[in-house]
Structures are given as structure tokens and as C-alpha cells.
Amino acid sequence: MGHRKEKDEYLENLWYMREHQTEVLTELQAKMNGQYVQERMDELVSEGLVDLDLAGGKVRLSVEGEKHARRLVRAHRLAERLIHDAFGDNFESGACEFEHIMNLEIIDSICTVLGHPKECPHGLPIPPGDCCTRSAEMAHSAVIPLTKLKIGEEARIAYVNCANDERLHKIDTLQIRPGSVIKLQQTYPTYVVECEGTHVALGEELASSISVWRSSDSSVDASAASSAGVGYGRRQGKGRGWGHGLRRRLGLCRKEN
């Protein structure tokens, strides 16, 4: 592991530890596979990125360290979302390199293209960026909330942001899943959609948690959904699948004969 990458790993793990509300020094040592390097920690302290309390056995991110770790975690989880949604490949190994090489502009561009997702494929929160807080223009996004569709418009579901497992399970039992084609039928007094041949009524909060590929990218219909072999966020057949539009936007599709 390179010198800078190694320090990044310390900062990233400290962010994860804070998410789990534990800032114990021995846990950091364990996360680094027992390879605790005092020199690296001294460097992070001298750079003002880490606050270290040896007497109390505590270690935590400083204000500056939190900013740096936030960028790393944001890049990593957005990369997971991108790789999982566009390719259906092993998103963990590929995402590990993104966080070390991407600049802020690229990170925000990917976030905007994906419609500012709130969670990575593991269900962990993606730290919001400036593009999220200023509500970046969705015209450049390949993914938009279901509530942005027009009545009668259909699209393929990209992912579902749910605050809890109970709500996610409820949506799943309604057959509203990544890869399924959904059509907006009504918006008032409640949202009504057609999905997998079933009409479902949704509250605004639940409808807003469903993100879809723009119809111009999806080229969806019921038969296409079947032939594409799409399922839970992965391409399962040899068809284009629901991530083709995003791959095309990013210039990642091979030219077809």
C-alpha cells in the first residue's frame, strides 16, 4: 500500500468506526490487520487530521480529517453505486481505487448522473456533496425520482432508497424492484403506479424513495424487460439491461456492428 493510500485507509476506517460509534484505538489496530504504524499516526496528527488520546485509548478524526475522510467515503460509495448499477460487476474491489484518484468535480458529476443516491448497494449512507445540497439540475441525471415522471410515462427502476428494512420489504412485496418497469398512472390524491402487471397506490414519501432511469435512456417496455434478463440491479442475460443508458452516457459501451 502506498504512503498516501495507507493514510487514506486510516482516515476511512476512522469514519467507519465513528458510524458505529466506536473510536477505540485497539479497534483501529484490528481493522488495519494488526499493522498499527505509530509513524503513520504521528503524521496524521501532525497534519491535523487525527486527534489521538493515548492515555484514554481513543482516536478520532479532527475537523480537517473528517472533511478528507468524507470525500474518501463519498467517492467509494458512489463508485460502488455506479459499478453496481451500470455493470452489475464486483463493485467492492473496483470502488477501492476510485476514492484515491477522483477529484471533487468528477465525484459530483457521477453523483449528479446517478440522481444523487442516498445509499450505496450495501445500504450504507453516501455522504452528500455540494451538488446534493444545492439540488443540482436533474437534466443531466440519468436517474431521477419516480415523482419526476409524467402521468403515463414509464421507466425502469434503478434503485430504491429506504430509511428502514421494513419499508424496503414492503416495496419488495409489491414487486417494485430494481430492473422492473414501472408506469406512473396518477399523482393525486396519491401516487398510483403499474408495475409487473399490478396497480399499486403509494404515498408521496414512498414514491419519492424510488429512483428510475430516464425513459430516454431506458427504451423500456414489458417485453424488453423480460428479454433483457434484468433482476436485482444486475444484468442476468445477454441483453442490454437497464444500465445500458448510463454506460452509453459515460462512453463505456462498445460500438455495435
C-alpha positions in Angstrom: 0.0 0.0 0.0 1.4 3.4 -1.0 2.2 6.0 1.7 -0.7 8.3 0.8 -3.1 5.3 0.3 -2.1 3.9 3.7 -3.0 7.2 5.4 -6.3 7.3 3.5 -7.1 3.8 4.8 -6.6 5.0 8.3 -8.9 8.0 7.8 -11.6 5.9 6.0 -11.6 3.3 8.8 -11.9 6.1 11.4 -15.0 7.3 9.5 -16.5 3.8 9.7 -15.7 3.5 13.4 -17.5 6.8 14.0 -20.5 5.5 12.1 -20.6 2.6 14.5 -20.0 4.9 17.5 -16.7 3.5 18.5 -13.4 5.3 18.5 -11.2 2.9 20.4 -7.6 2.8 19.3 -7.4 -1.0 19.6 -10.2 -1.4 17.1 -8.4 0.7 14.6 -5.3 -1.6 15.1 -7.5 -4.6 14.4 -9.1 -3.0 11.3 -5.6 -2.4 9.9 -4.9 -6.1 10.4 -2.7 -5.5 13.4 -0.3 -3.4 11.4 -0.6 -0.3 13.6 2.2 2.1 12.5 2.9 4.8 15.1 4.8 6.8 12.4 1.7 7.0 10.2 -0.5 8.1 13.1 2.1 10.7 14.2 2.0 12.0 10.6 -1.8 12.2 10.6 -1.7 14.0 14.0 1.0 16.4 12.8 -1.1 17.1 9.7 -4.1 18.0 11.9 -6.2 15.1 10.5 -6.4 13.0 13.7 -6.8 13.6 17.4 -5.1 10.9 19.4 -5.6 10.3 23.1 -3.1 7.6 24.1 -3.9 7.8 27.8 -7.6 7.2 27.2 -7.0 4.8 24.3 -9.1 6.9 22.0 -8.6 8.0 18.4 -10.9 10.2 16.3 -11.0 12.4 13.2 -10.3 16.1 13.6 -12.4 18.6 11.8 -10.0 18.6 8.8 -9.7 14.8 9.0 -13.4 14.5 8.8 -13.5 16.6 5.6 -10.9 14.4 4.0 -12.5 11.1 5.2 -15.9 12.3 4.0 -14.5 12.8 0.5 -12.9 9.3 0.5 -16.1 7.5 1.8 -18.3 9.5 -0.6 -16.1 8.6 -3.6 -16.0 5.0 -2.6 -19.7 4.5 -2.1 -20.6 6.5 -5.2 -18.2 4.2 -7.1 -20.0 1.2 -5.7 -23.3 2.6 -6.8 -22.0 3.4 -10.3 -20.4 0.0 -10.8 -23.3 -2.0 -9.4 -26.0 -0.1 -11.3 -24.1 0.2 -14.7 -22.2 -3.1 -14.8 -23.5 -5.5 -12.2 -19.9 -6.4 -11.5 -17.9 -6.8 -8.3 -18.4 -3.3 -7.0 -16.3 -3.6 -3.9 -13.0 -4.3 -5.5 -13.4 -1.7 -8.2 -14.6 1.0 -5.9 -11.5 0.8 -3.7 -9.3 2.6 -6.3 -11.9 5.3 -7.1 -11.6 7.1 -3.8 -7.8 7.7 -4.2 -7.9 9.1 -7.8 -11.1 11.0 -8.4 -11.2 14.8 -7.9 -14.2 16.6 -6.4 -15.6 17.6 -9.8 -15.7 14.0 -11.1 -17.3 12.8 -7.9 -20.0 15.4 -8.1 -20.6 14.6 -11.8 -21.1 10.9 -11.1 -23.4 11.8 -8.2 -25.5 14.1 -10.4 -25.6 11.5 -13.3 -26.9 8.9 -10.7 -29.6 11.3 -9.4 -27.9 12.0 -6.0 -28.3 8.5 -4.5 -28.5 8.4 -0.7 -27.2 4.9 -0.2 -24.5 2.5 -1.6 -25.5 -1.0 -2.6 -24.8 -2.2 0.9 -27.5 0.2 2.3 -24.8 2.5 3.9 -25.4 6.3 3.6 -23.5 8.2 0.9 -22.3 11.5 2.4 -24.0 14.3 0.4 -21.9 16.7 -1.5 -22.4 20.3 -2.6 -24.2 19.0 -5.7 -26.8 17.4 -3.5 -27.3 20.3 -1.1 -27.8 22.8 -3.9 -30.1 20.4 -5.7 -28.0 20.1 -8.9 -30.1 20.3 -12.1 -31.6 16.9 -12.8 -31.5 17.4 -16.5 -28.0 16.0 -16.5 -29.0 12.9 -14.5 -29.6 9.5 -15.9 -31.5 8.6 -12.8 -34.5 10.6 -11.4 -37.1 10.1 -8.7 -40.3 8.3 -9.7 -42.2 11.5 -8.8 -40.5 13.4 -11.7 -42.2 11.2 -14.3 -45.2 12.5 -16.2 -48.5 10.7 -16.0 -48.5 7.9 -18.5 -44.7 7.7 -18.6 -42.8 4.5 -17.9 -39.2 3.8 -16.9 -37.1 1.1 -15.4 -36.4 1.1 -11.7 -32.7 1.9 -10.9 -32.7 1.6 -7.1 -34.8 2.2 -4.0 -33.7 4.4 -1.1 -35.4 3.3 2.1 -34.9 4.5 5.6 -35.6 1.1 7.1 -35.7 -2.5 6.2 -39.5 -2.7 6.9 -40.2 -0.2 4.2 -37.8 -1.9 1.8 -39.6 -5.2 2.4 -42.9 -3.6 1.8 -41.8 -2.3 -1.6 -40.3 -5.6 -2.5 -43.5 -7.5 -1.7 -45.3 -5.1 -4.1 -42.8 -6.4 -6.8 -41.3 -2.9 -7.1 -37.6 -3.9 -7.6 -34.5 -2.7 -9.4 -34.9 -3.6 -13.1 -38.7 -3.7 -13.1 -40.6 -1.5 -15.5 -42.9 1.0 -13.7 -45.5 3.3 -15.2 -46.9 6.3 -13.4 -50.7 6.4 -13.6 -51.8 9.1 -11.1 -50.2 11.6 -8.8 -53.2 13.0 -6.8 -54.5 12.4 -4.2 -52.0 9.6 -4.0 -49.4 8.2 -6.4 -50.7 5.2 -8.4 -48.2 3.1 -10.5 -48.4 0.0 -12.6 -45.6 -2.5 -12.0 -45.3 -6.1 -13.1 -48.9 -6.0 -14.2 -50.2 -4.8 -10.8 -51.6 -1.4 -9.9 -50.2 0.0 -6.6 -51.0 3.1 -4.6 -48.1 4.8 -2.9 -47.7 7.7 -0.5 -45.5 10.6 -1.7 -42.7 9.7 0.7 -42.6 6.1 -0.6 -42.9 7.2 -4.2 -40.0 9.6 -3.7 -37.8 6.8 -2.5 -38.0 5.0 -5.8 -35.4 6.1 -8.4 -35.8 5.3 -12.1 -33.7 5.6 -15.3 -34.9 8.3 -17.6 -37.2 7.0 -20.2 -34.9 8.3 -23.0 -32.2 6.0 -21.6 -34.4 3.1 -20.8 -36.3 2.4 -24.0 -38.4 0.2 -21.9 -41.5 -1.9 -22.4 -42.7 -5.0 -20.7 -41.3 -7.4 -23.4 -37.9 -5.7 -23.3 -37.7 -6.1 -19.5 -38.1 -9.8 -20.0 -35.7 -10.2 -22.9 -33.0 -8.2 -21.1 -33.0 -10.6 -18.2 -32.8 -7.9 -15.6 -33.3 -8.5 -11.9 -32.0 -7.1 -8.7 -29.6 -4.5 -10.1 -27.7 -6.9 -12.2 -27.7 -7.9 -15.9 -28.5 -11.6 -15.9 -28.8 -12.2 -19.6 -27.0 -11.1 -22.7 -29.5 -8.3 -23.5 -28.6 -4.6 -22.9 -30.2 -4.5 -19.5 -31.4 -1.4 -17.7 -27.9 0.1 -17.1 -27.1 0.4 -20.8 -28.3 4.0 -21.0 -25.9 5.1 -18.2 -23.0 3.2 -19.8 -23.7 4.9 -23.1 -23.8 8.3 -21.4 -20.4 7.6 -19.8 -19.0 6.4 -23.2 -18.5 2.8 -21.9 -20.5 0.9 -24.5 -18.8 -0.9 -27.3 -19.8 0.0 -30.8 -22.2 -2.5 -32.3 -21.9 -3.9 -35.7 
